[in-house]
Amino acid sequence: MSKPDRPDSPCIALCSTALGDEVCRGCGRTFSEVANWVFLSDAEKEQVWRRLEAYWAVRGLPPPWAGR
């Protein structure tokens, strides 16, 4: 997925970090990444995006935000 195809955030409104999970079952971000997303620099967000895209690819699944 190229950068222009990404939404503003990987969030798909199925956040499990609010329920105590360290990694969100919806998007795959850590609690810290979810809580601090708006404060991350573009470079930091890019690192998260790449990790998430790899996270879903290893599972053989498209990223949950794809097609939004």
mmCIF file as Biopython writes it, N, C-alpha, C and O atoms, coordinates in Angstrom:
data_model
#
loop_
_atom_site.group_PDB
_atom_site.id
_atom_site.type_symbol
_atom_site.label_atom_id
_atom_site.label_alt_id
_atom_site.label_comp_id
_atom_site.label_asym_id
_atom_site.label_entity_id
_atom_site.label_seq_id
_atom_site.pdbx_PDB_ins_code
_atom_site.Cartn_x
_atom_site.Cartn_y
_atom_site.Cartn_z
_atom_site.occupancy
_atom_site.B_iso_or_equiv
_atom_site.auth_seq_id
_atom_site.auth_asym_id
_atom_site.pdbx_PDB_model_num
ATOM 1   N N  . MET A ? 1  ? 0.868   -1.176  0.000  1.0 0.0 1  A 1 
ATOM 2   C CA . MET A ? 1  ? 0.000   0.000   0.000  1.0 0.0 1  A 1 
ATOM 3   C C  . MET A ? 1  ? 0.904   1.224   0.000  1.0 0.0 1  A 1 
ATOM 4   O O  . MET A ? 1  ? 1.766   1.356   0.869  1.0 0.0 1  A 1 
ATOM 5   N N  . SER A ? 2  ? 0.721   2.103   -0.945 1.0 0.0 2  A 1 
ATOM 6   C CA . SER A ? 2  ? 1.556   3.286   -1.006 1.0 0.0 2  A 1 
ATOM 7   C C  . SER A ? 2  ? 1.046   4.349   -0.047 1.0 0.0 2  A 1 
ATOM 8   O O  . SER A ? 2  ? -0.110  4.339   0.376  1.0 0.0 2  A 1 
ATOM 9   N N  . LYS A ? 3  ? 1.940   5.258   0.278  1.0 0.0 3  A 1 
ATOM 10  C CA . LYS A ? 3  ? 1.611   6.306   1.247  1.0 0.0 3  A 1 
ATOM 11  C C  . LYS A ? 3  ? 0.348   7.080   0.886  1.0 0.0 3  A 1 
ATOM 12  O O  . LYS A ? 3  ? -0.469  7.322   1.774  1.0 0.0 3  A 1 
ATOM 13  N N  . PRO A ? 4  ? 0.142   7.484   -0.374 1.0 0.0 4  A 1 
ATOM 14  C CA . PRO A ? 4  ? -1.075  8.235   -0.702 1.0 0.0 4  A 1 
ATOM 15  C C  . PRO A ? 4  ? -2.365  7.447   -0.477 1.0 0.0 4  A 1 
ATOM 16  O O  . PRO A ? 4  ? -3.434  8.042   -0.339 1.0 0.0 4  A 1 
ATOM 17  N N  . ASP A ? 5  ? -2.277  6.114   -0.438 1.0 0.0 5  A 1 
ATOM 18  C CA . ASP A ? 5  ? -3.465  5.284   -0.232 1.0 0.0 5  A 1 
ATOM 19  C C  . ASP A ? 5  ? -3.822  5.106   1.233  1.0 0.0 5  A 1 
ATOM 20  O O  . ASP A ? 5  ? -4.833  4.485   1.559  1.0 0.0 5  A 1 
ATOM 21  N N  . ARG A ? 6  ? -2.997  5.647   2.112  1.0 0.0 6  A 1 
ATOM 22  C CA . ARG A ? 6  ? -3.231  5.480   3.546  1.0 0.0 6  A 1 
ATOM 23  C C  . ARG A ? 6  ? -4.191  6.538   4.070  1.0 0.0 6  A 1 
ATOM 24  O O  . ARG A ? 6  ? -4.170  7.684   3.621  1.0 0.0 6  A 1 
ATOM 25  N N  . PRO A ? 7  ? -5.033  6.146   5.026  1.0 0.0 7  A 1 
ATOM 26  C CA . PRO A ? 7  ? -5.863  7.160   5.698  1.0 0.0 7  A 1 
ATOM 27  C C  . PRO A ? 7  ? -4.992  7.967   6.660  1.0 0.0 7  A 1 
ATOM 28  O O  . PRO A ? 7  ? -3.797  7.695   6.778  1.0 0.0 7  A 1 
ATOM 29  N N  . ASP A ? 8  ? -5.556  8.933   7.336  1.0 0.0 8  A 1 
ATOM 30  C CA . ASP A ? 8  ? -4.793  9.746   8.294  1.0 0.0 8  A 1 
ATOM 31  C C  . ASP A ? 8  ? -4.263  8.920   9.454  1.0 0.0 8  A 1 
ATOM 32  O O  . ASP A ? 8  ? -3.220  9.239   10.024 1.0 0.0 8  A 1 
ATOM 33  N N  . SER A ? 9  ? -4.970  7.878   9.796  1.0 0.0 9  A 1 
ATOM 34  C CA . SER A ? 9  ? -4.615  7.026   10.926 1.0 0.0 9  A 1 
ATOM 35  C C  . SER A ? 9  ? -4.955  5.579   10.578 1.0 0.0 9  A 1 
ATOM 36  O O  . SER A ? 9  ? -5.878  5.335   9.801  1.0 0.0 9  A 1 
ATOM 37  N N  . PRO A ? 10 ? -4.226  4.620   11.137 1.0 0.0 10 A 1 
ATOM 38  C CA . PRO A ? 10 ? -4.558  3.225   10.907 1.0 0.0 10 A 1 
ATOM 39  C C  . PRO A ? 10 ? -5.816  2.771   11.660 1.0 0.0 10 A 1 
ATOM 40  O O  . PRO A ? 10 ? -6.293  1.657   11.442 1.0 0.0 10 A 1 
ATOM 41  N N  . CYS A ? 11 ? -6.346  3.604   12.524 1.0 0.0 11 A 1 
ATOM 42  C CA . CYS A ? 11 ? -7.490  3.246   13.356 1.0 0.0 11 A 1 
ATOM 43  C C  . CYS A ? 11 ? -8.689  2.833   12.501 1.0 0.0 11 A 1 
ATOM 44  O O  . CYS A ? 11 ? -9.023  3.487   11.512 1.0 0.0 11 A 1 
ATOM 45  N N  . ILE A ? 12 ? -9.329  1.730   12.907 1.0 0.0 12 A 1 
ATOM 46  C CA . ILE A ? 12 ? -10.545 1.276   12.225 1.0 0.0 12 A 1 
ATOM 47  C C  . ILE A ? 12 ? -11.723 1.226   13.198 1.0 0.0 12 A 1 
ATOM 48  O O  . ILE A ? 12 ? -12.727 0.561   12.943 1.0 0.0 12 A 1 
ATOM 49  N N  . ALA A ? 13 ? -11.584 1.938   14.312 1.0 0.0 13 A 1 
ATOM 50  C CA . ALA A ? 13 ? -12.635 2.084   15.324 1.0 0.0 13 A 1 
ATOM 51  C C  . ALA A ? 13 ? -13.015 0.759   15.994 1.0 0.0 13 A 1 
ATOM 52  O O  . ALA A ? 13 ? -14.167 0.557   16.379 1.0 0.0 13 A 1 
ATOM 53  N N  . LEU A ? 14 ? -12.042 -0.133  16.126 1.0 0.0 14 A 1 
ATOM 54  C CA . LEU A ? 14 ? -12.218 -1.379  16.864 1.0 0.0 14 A 1 
ATOM 55  C C  . LEU A ? 14 ? -11.096 -1.488  17.898 1.0 0.0 14 A 1 
ATOM 56  O O  . LEU A ? 14 ? -10.467 -2.537  18.035 1.0 0.0 14 A 1 
ATOM 57  N N  . CYS A ? 15 ? -10.858 -0.416  18.607 1.0 0.0 15 A 1 
ATOM 58  C CA . CYS A ? 15 ? -9.712  -0.316  19.505 1.0 0.0 15 A 1 
ATOM 59  C C  . CYS A ? 15 ? -9.868  -1.209  20.731 1.0 0.0 15 A 1 
ATOM 60  O O  . CYS A ? 15 ? -10.854 -1.124  21.462 1.0 0.0 15 A 1 
ATOM 61  N N  . SER A ? 16 ? -8.881  -2.059  20.936 1.0 0.0 16 A 1 
ATOM 62  C CA . SER A ? 16 ? -8.895  -2.911  22.122 1.0 0.0 16 A 1 
ATOM 63  C C  . SER A ? 16 ? -7.910  -2.427  23.176 1.0 0.0 16 A 1 
ATOM 64  O O  . SER A ? 16 ? -7.864  -2.980  24.275 1.0 0.0 16 A 1 
ATOM 65  N N  . THR A ? 17 ? -7.115  -1.396  22.856 1.0 0.0 17 A 1 
ATOM 66  C CA . THR A ? 17 ? -6.185  -0.879  23.867 1.0 0.0 17 A 1 
ATOM 67  C C  . THR A ? 17 ? -6.955  -0.218  25.004 1.0 0.0 17 A 1 
ATOM 68  O O  . THR A ? 17 ? -6.474  -0.181  26.136 1.0 0.0 17 A 1 
ATOM 69  N N  . ALA A ? 18 ? -8.135  0.300   24.718 1.0 0.0 18 A 1 
ATOM 70  C CA . ALA A ? 18 ? -8.972  0.888   25.766 1.0 0.0 18 A 1 
ATOM 71  C C  . ALA A ? 18 ? -9.476  -0.185  26.740 1.0 0.0 18 A 1 
ATOM 72  O O  . ALA A ? 18 ? -9.917  0.117   27.849 1.0 0.0 18 A 1 
ATOM 73  N N  . LEU A ? 19 ? -9.399  -1.435  26.297 1.0 0.0 19 A 1 
ATOM 74  C CA . LEU A ? 19 ? -9.827  -2.554  27.142 1.0 0.0 19 A 1 
ATOM 75  C C  . LEU A ? 19 ? -8.647  -3.198  27.862 1.0 0.0 19 A 1 
ATOM 76  O O  . LEU A ? 19 ? -8.809  -4.197  28.563 1.0 0.0 19 A 1 
ATOM 77  N N  . GLY A ? 20 ? -7.462  -2.624  27.687 1.0 0.0 20 A 1 
ATOM 78  C CA . GLY A ? 20 ? -6.284  -3.122  28.386 1.0 0.0 20 A 1 
ATOM 79  C C  . GLY A ? 20 ? -5.285  -3.890  27.541 1.0 0.0 20 A 1 
ATOM 80  O O  . GLY A ? 20 ? -4.243  -4.299  28.051 1.0 0.0 20 A 1 
ATOM 81  N N  . ASP A ? 21 ? -5.574  -4.097  26.260 1.0 0.0 21 A 1 
ATOM 82  C CA . ASP A ? 21 ? -4.610  -4.790  25.395 1.0 0.0 21 A 1 
ATOM 83  C C  . ASP A ? 21 ? -3.416  -3.887  25.122 1.0 0.0 21 A 1 
ATOM 84  O O  . ASP A ? 21 ? -3.578  -2.685  24.912 1.0 0.0 21 A 1 
ATOM 85  N N  . GLU A ? 22 ? -2.231  -4.455  25.126 1.0 0.0 22 A 1 
ATOM 86  C CA . GLU A ? 22 ? -1.021  -3.690  24.798 1.0 0.0 22 A 1 
ATOM 87  C C  . GLU A ? 22 ? -0.941  -3.424  23.295 1.0 0.0 22 A 1 
ATOM 88  O O  . GLU A ? 22 ? -0.408  -2.398  22.871 1.0 0.0 22 A 1 
ATOM 89  N N  . VAL A ? 23 ? -1.476  -4.355  22.483 1.0 0.0 23 A 1 
ATOM 90  C CA . VAL A ? 23 ? -1.511  -4.187  21.023 1.0 0.0 23 A 1 
ATOM 91  C C  . VAL A ? 23 ? -2.969  -4.247  20.586 1.0 0.0 23 A 1 
ATOM 92  O O  . VAL A ? 23 ? -3.695  -5.177  20.936 1.0 0.0 23 A 1 
ATOM 93  N N  . CYS A ? 24 ? -3.386  -3.253  19.823 1.0 0.0 24 A 1 
ATOM 94  C CA . CYS A ? 24 ? -4.771  -3.166  19.373 1.0 0.0 24 A 1 
ATOM 95  C C  . CYS A ? 24 ? -5.094  -4.306  18.407 1.0 0.0 24 A 1 
ATOM 96  O O  . CYS A ? 24 ? -4.348  -4.564  17.462 1.0 0.0 24 A 1 
ATOM 97  N N  . ARG A ? 25 ? -6.202  -4.973  18.654 1.0 0.0 25 A 1 
ATOM 98  C CA . ARG A ? 25 ? -6.655  -6.055  17.775 1.0 0.0 25 A 1 
ATOM 99  C C  . ARG A ? 25 ? -7.234  -5.502  16.472 1.0 0.0 25 A 1 
ATOM 100 O O  . ARG A ? 25 ? -7.344  -6.228  15.484 1.0 0.0 25 A 1 
ATOM 101 N N  . GLY A ? 26 ? -7.599  -4.235  16.469 1.0 0.0 26 A 1 
ATOM 102 C CA . GLY A ? 26 ? -8.165  -3.624  15.264 1.0 0.0 26 A 1 
ATOM 103 C C  . GLY A ? 26 ? -7.114  -3.242  14.247 1.0 0.0 26 A 1 
ATOM 104 O O  . GLY A ? 26 ? -7.191  -3.651  13.088 1.0 0.0 26 A 1 
ATOM 105 N N  . CYS A ? 27 ? -6.114  -2.448  14.675 1.0 0.0 27 A 1 
ATOM 106 C CA . CYS A ? 27 ? -5.132  -1.935  13.716 1.0 0.0 27 A 1 
ATOM 107 C C  . CYS A ? 27 ? -3.729  -2.498  13.899 1.0 0.0 27 A 1 
ATOM 108 O O  . CYS A ? 27 ? -2.932  -2.475  12.961 1.0 0.0 27 A 1 
ATOM 109 N N  . GLY A ? 28 ? -3.410  -3.003  15.087 1.0 0.0 28 A 1 
ATOM 110 C CA . GLY A ? 28 ? -2.088  -3.568  15.320 1.0 0.0 28 A 1 
ATOM 111 C C  . GLY A ? 28 ? -1.103  -2.619  15.986 1.0 0.0 28 A 1 
ATOM 112 O O  . GLY A ? 28 ? 0.041   -2.992  16.246 1.0 0.0 28 A 1 
ATOM 113 N N  . ARG A ? 29 ? -1.543  -1.386  16.266 1.0 0.0 29 A 1 
ATOM 114 C CA . ARG A ? 29 ? -0.634  -0.448  16.950 1.0 0.0 29 A 1 
ATOM 115 C C  . ARG A ? 29 ? -0.548  -0.775  18.437 1.0 0.0 29 A 1 
ATOM 116 O O  . ARG A ? 29 ? -1.453  -1.377  19.015 1.0 0.0 29 A 1 
ATOM 117 N N  . THR A ? 30 ? 0.564   -0.362  19.038 1.0 0.0 30 A 1 
ATOM 118 C CA . THR A ? 30 ? 0.715   -0.524  20.481 1.0 0.0 30 A 1 
ATOM 119 C C  . THR A ? 30 ? -0.102  0.542   21.190 1.0 0.0 30 A 1 
ATOM 120 O O  . THR A ? 30 ? -0.530  1.527   20.588 1.0 0.0 30 A 1 
ATOM 121 N N  . PHE A ? 31 ? -0.311  0.321   22.489 1.0 0.0 31 A 1 
ATOM 122 C CA . PHE A ? 31 ? -1.033  1.309   23.293 1.0 0.0 31 A 1 
ATOM 123 C C  . PHE A ? 31 ? -0.375  2.677   23.159 1.0 0.0 31 A 1 
ATOM 124 O O  . PHE A ? 31 ? -1.065  3.680   22.973 1.0 0.0 31 A 1 
ATOM 125 N N  . SER A ? 32 ? 0.945   2.727   23.250 1.0 0.0 32 A 1 
ATOM 126 C CA . SER A ? 32 ? 1.676   3.989   23.149 1.0 0.0 32 A 1 
ATOM 127 C C  . SER A ? 32 ? 1.482   4.647   21.782 1.0 0.0 32 A 1 
ATOM 128 O O  . SER A ? 32 ? 1.310   5.863   21.701 1.0 0.0 32 A 1 
ATOM 129 N N  . GLU A ? 33 ? 1.508   3.861   20.718 1.0 0.0 33 A 1 
ATOM 130 C CA . GLU A ? 33 ? 1.307   4.411   19.376 1.0 0.0 33 A 1 
ATOM 131 C C  . GLU A ? 33 ? -0.096  4.978   19.213 1.0 0.0 33 A 1 
ATOM 132 O O  . GLU A ? 33 ? -0.272  6.033   18.604 1.0 0.0 33 A 1 
ATOM 133 N N  . VAL A ? 34 ? -1.082  4.295   19.745 1.0 0.0 34 A 1 
ATOM 134 C CA . VAL A ? 34 ? -2.461  4.786   19.680 1.0 0.0 34 A 1 
ATOM 135 C C  . VAL A ? 34 ? -2.583  6.097   20.454 1.0 0.0 34 A 1 
ATOM 136 O O  . VAL A ? 34 ? -3.113  7.084   19.944 1.0 0.0 34 A 1 
ATOM 137 N N  . ALA A ? 35 ? -2.087  6.093   21.686 1.0 0.0 35 A 1 
ATOM 138 C CA . ALA A ? 35 ? -2.231  7.252   22.568 1.0 0.0 35 A 1 
ATOM 139 C C  . ALA A ? 35 ? -1.472  8.472   22.067 1.0 0.0 35 A 1 
ATOM 140 O O  . ALA A ? 35 ? -1.891  9.604   22.311 1.0 0.0 35 A 1 
ATOM 141 N N  . ASN A ? 36 ? -0.358  8.255   21.368 1.0 0.0 36 A 1 
ATOM 142 C CA . ASN A ? 36 ? 0.499   9.375   20.965 1.0 0.0 36 A 1 
ATOM 143 C C  . ASN A ? 36 ? 0.487   9.669   19.468 1.0 0.0 36 A 1 
ATOM 144 O O  . ASN A ? 36 ? 1.286   10.479  18.998 1.0 0.0 36 A 1 
ATOM 145 N N  . TRP A ? 37 ? -0.393  9.034   18.718 1.0 0.0 37 A 1 
ATOM 146 C CA . TRP A ? 37 ? -0.397  9.168   17.253 1.0 0.0 37 A 1 
ATOM 147 C C  . TRP A ? 37 ? -0.355  10.628  16.801 1.0 0.0 37 A 1 
ATOM 148 O O  . TRP A ? 37 ? 0.427   10.971  15.914 1.0 0.0 37 A 1 
ATOM 149 N N  . VAL A ? 38 ? -1.168  11.478  17.384 1.0 0.0 38 A 1 
ATOM 150 C CA . VAL A ? 38 ? -1.240  12.881  16.938 1.0 0.0 38 A 1 
ATOM 151 C C  . VAL A ? 38 ? 0.042   13.647  17.240 1.0 0.0 38 A 1 
ATOM 152 O O  . VAL A ? 38 ? 0.273   14.713  16.668 1.0 0.0 38 A 1 
ATOM 153 N N  . PHE A ? 39 ? 0.872   13.124  18.125 1.0 0.0 39 A 1 
ATOM 154 C CA . PHE A ? 39 ? 2.114   13.804  18.490 1.0 0.0 39 A 1 
ATOM 155 C C  . PHE A ? 39 ? 3.327   13.269  17.742 1.0 0.0 39 A 1 
ATOM 156 O O  . PHE A ? 39 ? 4.405   13.859  17.822 1.0 0.0 39 A 1 
ATOM 157 N N  . LEU A ? 40 ? 3.172   12.163  17.015 1.0 0.0 40 A 1 
ATOM 158 C CA . LEU A ? 40 ? 4.295   11.576  16.291 1.0 0.0 40 A 1 
ATOM 159 C C  . LEU A ? 40 ? 4.658   12.421  15.073 1.0 0.0 40 A 1 
ATOM 160 O O  . LEU A ? 40 ? 3.791   13.008  14.427 1.0 0.0 40 A 1 
ATOM 161 N N  . SER A ? 41 ? 5.942   12.471  14.776 1.0 0.0 41 A 1 
ATOM 162 C CA . SER A ? 41 ? 6.401   13.162  13.567 1.0 0.0 41 A 1 
ATOM 163 C C  . SER A ? 41 ? 6.029   12.318  12.348 1.0 0.0 41 A 1 
ATOM 164 O O  . SER A ? 41 ? 5.670   11.148  12.483 1.0 0.0 41 A 1 
ATOM 165 N N  . ASP A ? 42 ? 6.116   12.910  11.175 1.0 0.0 42 A 1 
ATOM 166 C CA . ASP A ? 42 ? 5.829   12.158  9.952  1.0 0.0 42 A 1 
ATOM 167 C C  . ASP A ? 42 ? 6.761   10.957  9.823  1.0 0.0 42 A 1 
ATOM 168 O O  . ASP A ? 42 ? 6.334   9.886   9.392  1.0 0.0 42 A 1 
ATOM 169 N N  . ALA A ? 43 ? 8.022   11.126  10.190 1.0 0.0 43 A 1 
ATOM 170 C CA . ALA A ? 43 ? 8.992   10.027  10.110 1.0 0.0 43 A 1 
ATOM 171 C C  . ALA A ? 43 ? 8.620   8.913   11.086 1.0 0.0 43 A 1 
ATOM 172 O O  . ALA A ? 43 ? 8.726   7.736   10.745 1.0 0.0 43 A 1 
ATOM 173 N N  . GLU A ? 44 ? 8.191   9.266   12.283 1.0 0.0 44 A 1 
ATOM 174 C CA . GLU A ? 44 ? 7.782   8.263   13.267 1.0 0.0 44 A 1 
ATOM 175 C C  . GLU A ? 44 ? 6.525   7.528   12.794 1.0 0.0 44 A 1 
ATOM 176 O O  . GLU A ? 44 ? 6.416   6.311   12.944 1.0 0.0 44 A 1 
ATOM 177 N N  . LYS A ? 45 ? 5.582   8.276   12.224 1.0 0.0 45 A 1 
ATOM 178 C CA . LYS A ? 45 ? 4.369   7.643   11.698 1.0 0.0 45 A 1 
ATOM 179 C C  . LYS A ? 45 ? 4.712   6.697   10.558 1.0 0.0 45 A 1 
ATOM 180 O O  . LYS A ? 45 ? 4.130   5.617   10.449 1.0 0.0 45 A 1 
ATOM 181 N N  . GLU A ? 46 ? 5.649   7.093   9.710  1.0 0.0 46 A 1 
ATOM 182 C CA . GLU A ? 46 ? 6.060   6.241   8.590  1.0 0.0 46 A 1 
ATOM 183 C C  . GLU A ? 46 ? 6.627   4.912   9.107  1.0 0.0 46 A 1 
ATOM 184 O O  . GLU A ? 46 ? 6.353   3.857   8.536  1.0 0.0 46 A 1 
ATOM 185 N N  . GLN A ? 47 ? 7.409   4.962   10.177 1.0 0.0 47 A 1 
ATOM 186 C CA . GLN A ? 47 ? 7.941   3.733   10.769 1.0 0.0 47 A 1 
ATOM 187 C C  . GLN A ? 47 ? 6.809   2.834   11.255 1.0 0.0 47 A 1 
ATOM 188 O O  . GLN A ? 47 ? 6.850   1.618   11.068 1.0 0.0 47 A 1 
ATOM 189 N N  . VAL A ? 48 ? 5.808   3.432   11.875 1.0 0.0 48 A 1 
ATOM 190 C CA . VAL A ? 48 ? 4.663   2.661   12.372 1.0 0.0 48 A 1 
ATOM 191 C C  . VAL A ? 48 ? 3.897   2.070   11.195 1.0 0.0 48 A 1 
ATOM 192 O O  . VAL A ? 48 ? 3.551   0.888   11.207 1.0 0.0 48 A 1 
ATOM 193 N N  . TRP A ? 49 ? 3.629   2.894   10.170 1.0 0.0 49 A 1 
ATOM 194 C CA . TRP A ? 49 ? 2.909   2.403   8.990  1.0 0.0 49 A 1 
ATOM 195 C C  . TRP A ? 49 ? 3.617   1.191   8.395  1.0 0.0 49 A 1 
ATOM 196 O O  . TRP A ? 49 ? 2.976   0.184   8.092  1.0 0.0 49 A 1 
ATOM 197 N N  . ARG A ? 50 ? 4.939   1.282   8.227  1.0 0.0 50 A 1 
ATOM 198 C CA . ARG A ? 50 ? 5.691   0.182   7.605  1.0 0.0 50 A 1 
ATOM 199 C C  . ARG A ? 50 ? 5.635   -1.078  8.464  1.0 0.0 50 A 1 
ATOM 200 O O  . ARG A ? 50 ? 5.483   -2.184  7.944  1.0 0.0 50 A 1 
ATOM 201 N N  . ARG A ? 51 ? 5.757   -0.908  9.778  1.0 0.0 51 A 1 
ATOM 202 C CA . ARG A ? 51 ? 5.677   -2.057  10.674 1.0 0.0 51 A 1 
ATOM 203 C C  . ARG A ? 51 ? 4.291   -2.701  10.589 1.0 0.0 51 A 1 
ATOM 204 O O  . ARG A ? 51 ? 4.169   -3.925  10.543 1.0 0.0 51 A 1 
ATOM 205 N N  . LEU A ? 52 ? 3.244   -1.859  10.566 1.0 0.0 52 A 1 
ATOM 206 C CA . LEU A ? 52 ? 1.879   -2.388  10.494 1.0 0.0 52 A 1 
ATOM 207 C C  . LEU A ? 52 ? 1.614   -3.104  9.174  1.0 0.0 52 A 1 
ATOM 208 O O  . LEU A ? 52 ? 0.986   -4.163  9.151  1.0 0.0 52 A 1 
ATOM 209 N N  . GLU A ? 53 ? 2.087   -2.534  8.092  1.0 0.0 53 A 1 
ATOM 210 C CA . GLU A ? 53 ? 1.891   -3.178  6.785  1.0 0.0 53 A 1 
ATOM 211 C C  . GLU A ? 53 ? 2.581   -4.539  6.752  1.0 0.0 53 A 1 
ATOM 212 O O  . GLU A ? 53 ? 2.043   -5.494  6.193  1.0 0.0 53 A 1 
ATOM 213 N N  . ALA A ? 54 ? 3.768   -4.630  7.347  1.0 0.0 54 A 1 
ATOM 214 C CA . ALA A ? 54 ? 4.480   -5.911  7.437  1.0 0.0 54 A 1 
ATOM 215 C C  . ALA A ? 54 ? 3.741   -6.870  8.373  1.0 0.0 54 A 1 
ATOM 216 O O  . ALA A ? 54 ? 3.639   -8.064  8.090  1.0 0.0 54 A 1 
ATOM 217 N N  . TYR A ? 55 ? 3.234   -6.351  9.476  1.0 0.0 55 A 1 
ATOM 218 C CA . TYR A ? 55 ? 2.480   -7.134  10.464 1.0 0.0 55 A 1 
ATOM 219 C C  . TYR A ? 55 ? 1.316   -7.860  9.798  1.0 0.0 55 A 1 
ATOM 220 O O  . TYR A ? 55 ? 1.114   -9.053  10.023 1.0 0.0 55 A 1 
ATOM 221 N N  . TRP A ? 56 ? 0.555   -7.144  8.984  1.0 0.0 56 A 1 
ATOM 222 C CA . TRP A ? 56 ? -0.608  -7.753  8.333  1.0 0.0 56 A 1 
ATOM 223 C C  . TRP A ? 56 ? -0.183  -8.647  7.169  1.0 0.0 56 A 1 
ATOM 224 O O  . TRP A ? 56 ? -0.817  -9.671  6.918  1.0 0.0 56 A 1 
ATOM 225 N N  . ALA A ? 57 ? 0.884   -8.273  6.455  1.0 0.0 57 A 1 
ATOM 226 C CA . ALA A ? 57 ? 1.359   -9.080  5.329  1.0 0.0 57 A 1 
ATOM 227 C C  . ALA A ? 57 ? 1.833   -10.454 5.797  1.0 0.0 57 A 1 
ATOM 228 O O  . ALA A ? 57 ? 1.566   -11.457 5.135  1.0 0.0 57 A 1 
ATOM 229 N N  . VAL A ? 58 ? 2.531   -10.510 6.927  1.0 0.0 58 A 1 
ATOM 230 C CA . VAL A ? 58 ? 3.007   -11.784 7.482  1.0 0.0 58 A 1 
ATOM 231 C C  . VAL A ? 58 ? 1.830   -12.702 7.788  1.0 0.0 58 A 1 
ATOM 232 O O  . VAL A ? 58 ? 1.958   -13.923 7.704  1.0 0.0 58 A 1 
ATOM 233 N N  . ARG A ? 59 ? 0.715   -12.139 8.134  1.0 0.0 59 A 1 
ATOM 234 C CA . ARG A ? 59 ? -0.478  -12.915 8.450  1.0 0.0 59 A 1 
ATOM 235 C C  . ARG A ? 59 ? -1.292  -13.261 7.196  1.0 0.0 59 A 1 
ATOM 236 O O  . ARG A ? 59 ? -2.315  -13.941 7.270  1.0 0.0 59 A 1 
ATOM 237 N N  . GLY A ? 60 ? -0.811  -12.776 6.044  1.0 0.0 60 A 1 
ATOM 238 C CA . GLY A ? 60 ? -1.507  -13.051 4.789  1.0 0.0 60 A 1 
ATOM 239 C C  . GLY A ? 60 ? -2.804  -12.282 4.645  1.0 0.0 60 A 1 
ATOM 240 O O  . GLY A ? 60 ? -3.703  -12.687 3.908  1.0 0.0 60 A 1 
ATOM 241 N N  . LEU A ? 61 ? -2.891  -11.164 5.359  1.0 0.0 61 A 1 
ATOM 242 C CA . LEU A ? 61 ? -4.118  -10.363 5.352  1.0 0.0 61 A 1 
ATOM 243 C C  . LEU A ? 61 ? -3.844  -8.953  4.854  1.0 0.0 61 A 1 
ATOM 244 O O  . LEU A ? 61 ? -2.755  -8.418  5.063  1.0 0.0 61 A 1 
ATOM 245 N N  . PRO A ? 62 ? -4.824  -8.352  4.198  1.0 0.0 62 A 1 
ATOM 246 C CA . PRO A ? 62 ? -4.658  -6.941  3.839  1.0 0.0 62 A 1 
ATOM 247 C C  . PRO A ? 62 ? -4.757  -6.103  5.108  1.0 0.0 62 A 1 
ATOM 248 O O  . PRO A ? 62 ? -5.409  -6.523  6.063  1.0 0.0 62 A 1 
ATOM 249 N N  . PRO A ? 63 ? -4.135  -4.942  5.144  1.0 0.0 63 A 1 
ATOM 250 C CA . PRO A ? 63 ? -4.286  -4.076  6.304  1.0 0.0 63 A 1 
ATOM 251 C C  . PRO A ? 63 ? -5.770  -3.744  6.496  1.0 0.0 63 A 1 
ATOM 252 O O  . PRO A ? 63 ? -6.473  -3.518  5.511  1.0 0.0 63 A 1 
ATOM 253 N N  . PRO A ? 64 ? -6.254  -3.710  7.722  1.0 0.0 64 A 1 
ATOM 254 C CA . PRO A ? 64 ? -7.686  -3.487  7.955  1.0 0.0 64 A 1 
ATOM 255 C C  . PRO A ? 64 ? -8.195  -2.131  7.468  1.0 0.0 64 A 1 
ATOM 256 O O  . PRO A ? 64 ? -9.397  -1.960  7.264  1.0 0.0 64 A 1 
ATOM 257 N N  . TRP A ? 65 ? -7.304  -1.182  7.284  1.0 0.0 65 A 1 
ATOM 258 C CA . TRP A ? 65 ? -7.732  0.143   6.813  1.0 0.0 65 A 1 
ATOM 259 C C  . TRP A ? 65 ? -7.772  0.212   5.286  1.0 0.0 65 A 1 
ATOM 260 O O  . TRP A ? 65 ? -8.237  1.207   4.730  1.0 0.0 65 A 1 
ATOM 261 N N  . ALA A ? 66 ? -7.293  -0.828  4.602  1.0 0.0 66 A 1 
ATOM 262 C CA . ALA A ? 66 ? -7.288  -0.847  3.138  1.0 0.0 66 A 1 
ATOM 263 C C  . ALA A ? 66 ? -8.718  -0.798  2.623  1.0 0.0 66 A 1 
ATOM 264 O O  . ALA A ? 66 ? -9.589  -1.523  3.105  1.0 0.0 66 A 1 
ATOM 265 N N  . GLY A ? 67 ? -8.944  0.043   1.662  1.0 0.0 67 A 1 
ATOM 266 C CA . GLY A ? 67 ? -10.261 0.144   1.060  1.0 0.0 67 A 1 
ATOM 267 C C  . GLY A ? 67 ? -11.215 1.056   1.797  1.0 0.0 67 A 1 
ATOM 268 O O  . GLY A ? 67 ? -12.388 1.156   1.437  1.0 0.0 67 A 1 
ATOM 269 N N  . ARG A ? 68 ? -10.719 1.726   2.832  1.0 0.0 68 A 1 
ATOM 270 C CA . ARG A ? 68 ? -11.579 2.669   3.549  1.0 0.0 68 A 1 
ATOM 271 C C  . ARG A ? 68 ? -11.752 3.905   2.744  1.0 0.0 68 A 1 
ATOM 272 O O  . ARG A ? 68 ? -12.444 4.828   3.172  1.0 0.0 68 A 1 
#
